[in-house]
């Protein structure tokens, strides 16, 4: 089975499940309600879709536990993720898109992209391993760099970290980060414990800005010092 043989909505479900596994671990099933929310679908609609995916041998669904990919589903999912992240990288590097503009464009383009085009983009860009948001780009064989599971919300005060990745679904959030010079590779320091759900974050030991704890959980970091 090839990923292009699947309906677009099926491709989306597989990609969402892979993204969940990337952050939570392959042994962690995704609750059905969370999958429906991420897909923008009603719960009964998602439930029926998952039944079809399970019948095709692409996922497992255990009641009260959640949905997880099985081997064939994971292979198809990683092909979709590779398409999406390479397209985002191409749009930013080559066509001058900003990092807050590319997610929705890539969501559209990924369904009409051929394997040949994806590989041409990969070669043209020099086989990048991260997209503009810091997400690992799977290689053609499905392997990818691991993504840190430590978020900025987990970091103790005065422990400098390096921003690795940010959730790209909220363009307004990305524009806010960009305004304060926050990008993958930048050093961040939580200045003090949260107050009323807000963190004060310093950028490269310079200017600081406020960030909600929930938003801080959308930023993956590495190289934690003192924690």
C-alpha positions as CSV (number, residue, x, y, z in Angstrom):
1,X,0.0,0.0,0.0
2,X,1.2,3.5,-0.9
3,X,0.3,6.6,1.1
4,X,-1.2,8.2,-2.0
5,X,-3.7,5.4,-2.3
6,X,-5.3,6.5,1.0
7,X,-8.0,9.2,1.2
8,X,-6.7,12.6,2.4
9,X,-8.5,12.3,5.8
10,X,-6.9,9.0,6.4
11,X,-3.5,10.5,5.6
12,X,-4.2,13.2,8.2
13,X,-5.2,10.7,10.9
14,X,-2.0,8.7,10.4
15,X,0.1,11.9,10.5
16,X,-1.5,13.1,13.7
17,X,-0.9,9.7,15.4
18,X,2.7,9.8,14.3
19,X,3.2,13.3,15.7
20,X,1.7,12.2,19.0
21,X,4.0,9.2,19.1
22,X,7.0,11.4,18.4
23,X,6.3,13.5,21.4
24,X,4.9,10.9,23.8
25,X,6.6,7.7,22.7
26,X,5.6,4.9,20.4
27,X,4.1,2.9,23.4
28,X,1.7,5.8,24.3
29,X,-1.7,5.5,22.7
30,X,-3.6,8.7,21.7
31,X,-7.0,9.0,23.4
32,X,-9.8,9.0,20.8
33,X,-11.1,12.3,22.0
34,X,-7.6,13.9,21.5
35,X,-7.4,12.5,18.0
36,X,-10.8,13.9,17.1
37,X,-9.9,17.3,18.4
38,X,-6.6,17.3,16.5
39,X,-8.3,16.3,13.3
40,X,-11.1,18.9,13.8
41,X,-13.7,16.1,13.7
42,X,-16.6,15.1,15.9
43,X,-16.0,12.1,18.1
44,X,-18.4,9.7,16.4
45,X,-16.8,10.6,13.0
46,X,-13.4,9.9,14.3
47,X,-14.5,6.7,15.9
48,X,-15.8,5.4,12.6
49,X,-12.6,6.4,10.8
50,X,-10.5,4.6,13.4
51,X,-12.6,1.4,12.9
52,X,-11.8,1.6,9.2
53,X,-8.1,2.2,9.8
54,X,-8.0,-0.8,12.2
55,X,-9.8,-2.9,9.6
56,X,-7.0,-2.0,7.1
57,X,-4.4,-3.1,9.7
58,X,-3.0,0.4,10.1
59,X,-3.9,1.1,13.8
60,X,-4.9,-0.6,17.0
61,X,-7.7,0.8,19.1
62,X,-8.4,-0.4,22.6
63,X,-11.4,1.0,24.3
64,X,-10.6,3.3,27.3
65,X,-7.0,3.2,26.2
66,X,-6.6,4.9,22.9
67,X,-5.3,4.5,19.3
68,X,-1.8,3.7,18.2
69,X,-0.1,3.0,14.9
70,X,1.0,-0.5,13.9
71,X,3.9,-1.2,11.7
72,X,2.3,-0.6,8.3
73,X,0.4,2.5,9.5
74,X,3.6,3.9,11.0
75,X,5.4,3.5,7.6
76,X,2.7,5.3,5.8
77,X,2.5,8.0,8.5
78,X,6.2,8.8,8.4
79,X,5.9,9.3,4.6
80,X,3.3,11.9,5.2
81,X,5.4,13.6,7.9
82,X,8.4,13.6,5.6
83,X,6.4,15.3,2.9
84,X,4.9,17.9,5.2
85,X,8.2,19.0,6.8
86,X,10.2,19.1,3.6
87,X,7.5,21.2,2.0
88,X,7.5,23.6,5.0
89,X,11.3,23.8,4.7
90,X,11.1,24.4,0.9
91,X,8.5,27.2,1.3
92,X,10.6,29.0,3.9
93,X,14.1,28.6,2.3
94,X,13.1,29.0,-1.4
95,X,9.9,31.0,-1.7
96,X,10.3,33.4,1.2
97,X,7.4,32.2,3.4
98,X,7.6,33.0,7.1
99,X,7.5,30.2,9.6
100,X,4.0,31.1,10.6
101,X,2.6,30.8,7.1
102,X,3.8,27.4,6.0
103,X,1.8,24.9,8.1
104,X,-1.5,25.4,6.3
105,X,0.2,25.6,2.9
106,X,2.0,22.3,3.5
107,X,-1.2,20.7,4.7
108,X,-2.7,21.3,1.3
109,X,0.3,20.5,-0.8
110,X,1.3,17.3,0.9
111,X,-1.8,15.5,-0.5
112,X,-0.9,16.3,-4.1
113,X,2.9,15.7,-3.9
114,X,4.6,12.7,-5.5
115,X,7.5,10.7,-4.1
116,X,9.7,12.0,-7.0
117,X,8.9,15.6,-6.2
118,X,9.6,15.0,-2.5
119,X,13.0,13.5,-3.2
120,X,13.9,16.3,-5.6
121,X,13.1,18.8,-2.9
122,X,15.2,16.9,-0.4
123,X,18.1,16.8,-2.8
124,X,17.7,20.5,-3.7
125,X,17.7,21.5,0.0
126,X,20.7,19.3,0.8
127,X,18.8,16.7,2.8
128,X,17.8,18.9,5.8
129,X,17.2,17.1,9.1
130,X,15.0,19.8,10.7
131,X,12.2,21.9,9.4
132,X,11.8,25.7,10.2
133,X,10.0,24.8,13.5
134,X,12.7,22.4,14.7
135,X,10.7,19.3,13.9
136,X,12.9,16.4,12.8
137,X,12.5,15.5,9.1
138,X,12.4,11.7,8.6
139,X,14.9,10.4,6.0
140,X,13.7,8.3,3.1
141,X,14.2,5.2,5.1
142,X,11.9,6.5,7.9
143,X,14.6,7.3,10.5
144,X,14.6,10.6,12.2
145,X,16.5,12.4,14.9
146,X,14.8,12.1,18.3
147,X,12.8,15.0,19.6
148,X,13.4,16.2,23.2
149,X,10.4,15.5,25.5
150,X,11.5,18.3,27.9
151,X,9.4,21.4,27.5
152,X,10.2,25.0,28.6
153,X,7.5,24.6,31.2
154,X,9.6,21.7,32.8
155,X,12.7,23.8,33.2
156,X,13.7,25.2,36.7
157,X,14.4,28.9,37.0
158,X,17.9,30.1,36.1
159,X,18.7,27.0,34.1
160,X,19.7,28.0,30.5
161,X,18.3,25.7,27.8
162,X,18.4,25.6,24.0
163,X,15.1,25.8,22.2
164,X,14.8,22.8,19.9
165,X,11.3,22.8,18.5
166,X,7.9,24.5,18.7
167,X,4.4,23.4,17.8
168,X,3.6,25.0,14.4
169,X,-0.2,24.9,14.5
170,X,-0.8,28.4,15.9
171,X,0.5,31.1,13.6
172,X,-0.2,33.9,16.1
173,X,2.0,32.1,18.7
174,X,4.8,31.8,16.2
175,X,4.6,35.5,15.3
176,X,4.7,36.3,19.0
177,X,7.9,34.2,19.5
178,X,9.4,35.7,16.4
179,X,8.8,39.2,17.7
180,X,11.0,38.3,20.7
181,X,13.7,36.6,18.7
182,X,12.7,33.1,19.8
183,X,13.7,30.4,17.3
184,X,15.2,26.9,17.4
185,X,18.8,27.1,18.5
186,X,18.2,30.2,20.7
187,X,19.2,30.0,24.4
188,X,16.3,30.6,26.8
189,X,16.3,31.0,30.6
190,X,13.2,31.0,32.8
191,X,14.0,33.9,35.1
192,X,11.7,33.0,38.0
193,X,9.0,30.6,39.1
194,X,5.7,31.1,37.4
195,X,3.3,33.8,38.8
196,X,-0.4,33.4,38.0
197,X,0.4,31.0,35.2
198,X,3.0,33.2,33.5
199,X,6.7,32.7,33.0
200,X,9.3,35.4,32.5
201,X,11.7,34.1,29.9
202,X,15.0,35.7,29.0
203,X,16.4,35.3,25.4
204,X,20.1,34.7,25.1
205,X,20.6,36.3,28.6
206,X,19.1,39.6,27.2
207,X,15.6,41.0,26.9
208,X,12.8,39.0,28.6
209,X,9.2,38.4,27.7
210,X,6.1,36.8,29.3
211,X,4.9,33.4,28.3
212,X,1.9,31.4,29.6
213,X,2.7,27.9,31.1
214,X,0.5,26.3,28.6
215,X,2.3,28.0,25.7
216,X,5.7,27.0,27.3
217,X,4.6,23.3,27.0
218,X,4.5,23.8,23.2
219,X,8.3,24.5,23.2
220,X,10.7,21.6,23.3
221,X,14.2,22.3,24.8
222,X,17.5,20.6,25.4
223,X,20.8,21.0,27.2
224,X,19.1,21.7,30.6
225,X,21.6,23.0,33.1
226,X,21.0,22.3,36.8
227,X,17.8,20.2,36.1
